[in-house]
Amino acid sequence: MACLVGYFGDFDLAEEATAEAFAIAAQRWPSDGTPDNPRAWLVTAARRRAIDRLRRDRVLAAKLRLLAASQTGQDTTGRDTTGQDTTGEEDVPQTAIPDERLQLIFMCCHPALALEAQVALTLRAVAGLSTEEIARAFLVSPDTMKRRLTRAKTKIKLAGIPFGVPADPRLRERLAAVLAVVYLVFNRGYGDDQDRSGLAAEAIRLGRVLAALLPAEPEAAGLLALMLLHDARRDARFAGEDLVLLADQDRSRWDWRQIAEGRALLDRALLDQARFDPGRPGPYAIQAAIASLQAESELDWPQIAVLYGKLADLTGSAVVRLNRAVAVAEAQGPAAALAIVDSLDLPDYQYWHSTRAELLRRLGRADEARAAYGEALARAHTAPERRFLQRRIAGC
């Protein structure tokens, strides 16, 4: 997909050609055998399909021009009134970064697009998320998200936004959106749908590329540290197909080498941020610090609650305040946490209902807890989550 967008500069054409190439592969490979280089085969097949489509469109356009000219007596050479050739192809810009996916992310994260459109378009193009999945991430309807994606793709095409990683200092103008996109890709792969686990590995790979590309950017290192620290617990998060909460995880299954790498990156990010912007760590470094504390044998919940408070002040996010409530429940008790949760306006957010249900359960308000778990269950999208919530309801 990234190769084709870079070559043709057209999202819709690239998506259609990619889908056709995979359809051909699904038909031919079982009988002909898998090619030695499947990725190159797919790119070549998709590129040929796209070129065929462009040729058909060009022939149709030429015929329409001839028809119109025969009716009006105008010139039929294929030139418009300015004398410019309307059938030629534009050159595709090249960059020094040999990573098409990262180039595609920077293309999607152009400042000419609204920030939400940048993130949504990248999740669609790079991570392959469906419109419905992206809509859930933004808490909007699928129709609303579909319109946003269409507008973003149209603007890229009409404005001629280049495919590639921009040079300094423009690269840093897009960094916040790029980091947000990479983290959202990671979260989708780290979630409860184990079929998406490859996305987490891809996000970490992109994080490593970004950290190497921008060694002086503390938040690039902070994001990589955050992803490594979370991913180190991946194998312990499930028992078969069932979710295992952090407190119940088998710590011997954690990847302690990866945790050490994440902590070293976190130290570097905090040191650099102290040097460039004293007293104001970035959001990814704060989250990495929380993840590092969560890997301790004895969790310092008051400190975790303080860090979540700083993160909430920095981001203004209601979801972050919900996470802070979980830490407050451990540090001060469920009643204090419930007061925070009830002050948040997140009626369509699954984890607001499940968090509230857990606090009500711990306060002995079983009927209310059962109802809140039911609201969370109605919004759950994966089988492990549904089974977990069903067990909670049965236990109330």
N, C-alpha and C positions, 0 to 999 in steps of 0.2 A: 504494500500500500504506500509506504513512504517513498520507495523507489519511483513508483508511478506518478505520485503527486509531484515529486521533484522533476520528473521528465516532462510531464504534460501541463503541470500547474492547474489542474482541474480536479477537484475532489470528487464530484459526481462521476466523471469519466473513470477516474482511478478506482472508485468503489465498484462500479459495474464491471470493469475489466477484470479486477481481482476476483470477484464472485464467479465470473465466467471461467476463469482459469482454474479455480478450485473445482468447479463442476466438471470440467473436462478431465482433470486429474482423477476425480472420483470415478469417472466412467472408464478411463483407459488404464490406470495403474494396476488395478486388480488383475487384468489379463496380460498387459504388456510388461509388468514389473515396475518397481519404483526406480526412477532414474538415479544415476550416480550422484547428481547434485540437484535434489528436489527444489531447493529454493531458487536456483538459477532457472530451472525448467519453468517454475510458476511465474517468475518475473518475465521471462521471454514470452511465454504464452499470453500472459495478460497484456504485455506491451503490444503484441501483434493484434490482439483483439481490439485494443484501444485505437491502434492505427487504422484498422479496418473500419472502425466506427467513424473516425475522423474523415477517412476517404469517402465513405458513403454520404456523410453530411456535406462534404465539400462538393461531391458530384451533384447532390440534390440542390445545393445552393447555386451551383453554376447553371443548372437547368432552369431554376427559378429566375435567375438573372436573364438568361436567354429568352425565356417566355415573356418576362416583363419588357425586355428590350424590343422584342418583335412587335409588341403591342404599342410601344411608345416611340420606337425609332432611335433609342439611345445607344451609346457605345456598349459593346459586348466583350471588351478585353479583360474584364475582371478587375478594373480599377474604378475607384470611386471618384467623386468630383474633385477631390484634392490631388488626384494623381497617384495615390499610394496603393500598393498591392494589398488587396483584402484577403488573399488566399495564402499568404506566407505564414510560417511558424516563427514564433519568438524563440530566441536563445534561452536556454535554461541556465541561470546563474550557478556557478560552482563555488564551493567553499573548501577550506582547508581541514574541516573536521570530518573524518571518514565515518560518520555515523548518521545514516539517513533518518533514523527515528528521532534522534536529537534535533536534527535539522527541521524535521516536520513539527516537533514541539515548538521550536522557536518561531517557525512560520505561523503556527496557530496562535501563538502568544504575542502577536503584533499589537502595539499600543493603539492602532487604529480601531481595533475591536474592543467591545466592552469586556471587562475582566471576566464576568460570568460566561460570556460567549467564548472567550479564549479557553477557559478551563473545560467547558462542555465539549467544544469542538475537538480538543486534544484527546479527551477521554473516548470520544467516538472514533477518531481516526487512528490513534496510536494504541489505545488499550482494547479497542474492539467492543466497548460496552454498547449495549442496546440503548435506544432512546428512552425506554422505560427505566432502565437502570440508572441512567444519568439524571432523569427527572426525579427519581427517588432521592438521589444524593443532594439535589438542590431543593427538595421539598416543593416541587411544582408539578403540574399535570404533564403527561406525555405530549399533549397537543401544544402546550406552551413551549416545551423544550424543542419539539420538532420545528417550530417557527424560528426559534433562536438559532438553531443549527443551520437552517436554510439561509437565514439572513447573513450569518457569518461566512458561509461558503460563497455566497454571492458576492459579498464585499471583497473577499480575498481575490476572486476572479476579476471583478471589475476594477479594483484598485491596483491590480498587478503586484500584490504583496509578494516579495521574493521568497523562494525556498532556500533556507540556509541559516547558519548561525551568524548573527551580525557582529561587526567588529566593535571593539571598545570605542567609546563608552556606551553605545547603544545596547550592547549586550546586557549591561546591568539594568537598563530600563525595563527589560523583560524578565529579569531574574525572579522577582516575587511570584509572577504568574507561572513561570516554568517550575519553580520549586513546589508550588501548590499542586500543579498537575502531577508531578512525579509522586508526591505523597498520596494523592488521591488514587493513583494507579496502584501504589503499594497497598493502600487500605483495602482496595477491591480484591486484591490477591491474597491479603492476609485475613480476610473476613471468614465467614463461616461456610462459604461455598468452596469446598476443596478442589472443585474442578477448575477454579480460577487461580490456583496457587502459582502458576507460572508467571502471572503478572507481578507478584511480589519480587521474584528473582529478576525480572526485567527492570523493575523500578530500582532495585539495588544496583544493577549494572549501569543504568543511566545516572544514578547518584554518584557512582564512582567516576564516570566520565565527567560529570559536572564539577566534582571536587578537584579533579586533575586539571580541568579547563580553567577553573577559578580558584587557585590556591589561596588567594588573599581575601576570599569571601567567607566569613565565619559561618554564615547560615547554610552554605553548601555543605560544609563539613558537619554542621549540626544536624542537617536533614539525613545525611548518610549515617551518622551515629545513631539517630533515632530509629531508622529502619533496621539497622543491624541489631540493635538491642531488642527490638520487638521480635524480629525474625528468629533470633536465637532461641526463643521459646516455642517455636512453631510445632515441633514434634510432640511437645507435652500438652498441647491445647486440645487434643482429641483423644478419647479412648474408644477405639473403633470409629464409629461415626457420631459419637456423642461429645458435646462440649465439656471441657474441664476448666473450671474457674481457676484464676491465678493462685489462690490460696491452697487449692487441692492438687496442683500440678506436681509431677515427679521432677524435682530439680536436677536429678541425675541425667535427665534427657535434654536438658538445656545445653546449648552449644557455648561453653564457657570461653573458648578461644574467640568466638565471634563477639561475645560480651566484652572481652578485654579489648578487642579492636574498636568496638563502639565507644568504650569509655576513653580510650586514648584519643579518638577523634573528638569526643566531647570536650576533653581537657584542652585540646588545641583550639576548638571553636570558642570556648569561654575565654581563653588567654587572648586570642585575637580580638574578640569583642571588647574585652577590658581595655585593650590598647587603643582601639579605634572609636569606641563609644562607651566609655566607662559607666557602669551602673545600669546599663540597659541591654541585657542579653536579648537575643531575638527569639521568636516563638518556637523555632525548631530546636534551638539549644535548650530552652526551658523544658520542652517536652522530652528531649533526650535525657535531661537531668532527672525528670520524673521516672522515666523508664529505667535509668540506672539505679535509682533508689528502690524501685520495685524488684530489682534482682538481688537485693540484700536479704540475708537470712532473717533479720528482724526489720520489718518495715517501719519507717519513721513517718507515720501518717500525719502528724502535725506539720512536718516539713513539706510533705507532698501536698497537703491542703494549701499551704502558703504559696507554693510554686504554681498550683492551679489558679490561685487568686491573682498572682502576677500575670499569668497567661490570659486570664479573663479580662483583666484591665487593659492588656495590650491589644487583644483581638476584639473585645466586645461581644464575644460569641456566647449565645445561650447554651450551646452544647458543651462548651468548656465549663460553664458554671454548673451544668449538670454533672460533669465529671468531678468538679470540686466537691459537690454534695456527697459523692461516694466516699471521698477522702474524709470529709467532715463527719460522716456517719461512723467511721472507724475511730476518729480522733475525739469526737465529742458526743457521739450517740445518734441514734436514728431520728430522734425528735428534732434536733437542730438541723439535720440534713433534710428532713421532710419540709421544713419551713422554706428552705432554699428551693427545693424542687417545685413546691406549690406556687412559688412566685414566678416561675418561668412559663412562658407562653409557647409550648411545644406540643399542641394536642395531636398532631399527626405524626409525631416522631416515636417510633417503636420503643426506643430505649428510655424515653421519658416515662412511659407507662411501666416498663419493666423495673426501672429504678424505683419509681414510686411504690410499685407493688412490693418489692423487697423490703423497703422501709416500713410499710404498713404491716407486713408479715412479722418483722422483728418487733414491732410495737404491740403485737397481739391482736391487731384489727383484721381478723381472718376474712370476714365477708368482703371488706373493702379491698383487701389484698387480692382475693380471688377475682374480683371484678376487674381490677387493674391489670392483673396477669392476662385476663381474657382480652382486654384491649390490646395488649402487646402481641398476643398470639394472633389476633386478627390482622396485624401488620407485619408479621414475620414472613421472611421470604426464602428461608432455607430450612431443610429438614432437621438439621441438628438444633437450630434455635427452637423450632416448633416442639421437638421432643423435650427439650429442656423446660420450656414454659409449661407444657402439659404436665410434666412431673411436679413442677412447682404448684400448679393448680390442684393437683391431686393431693399434695401435702398440706394444703391449707385447711 
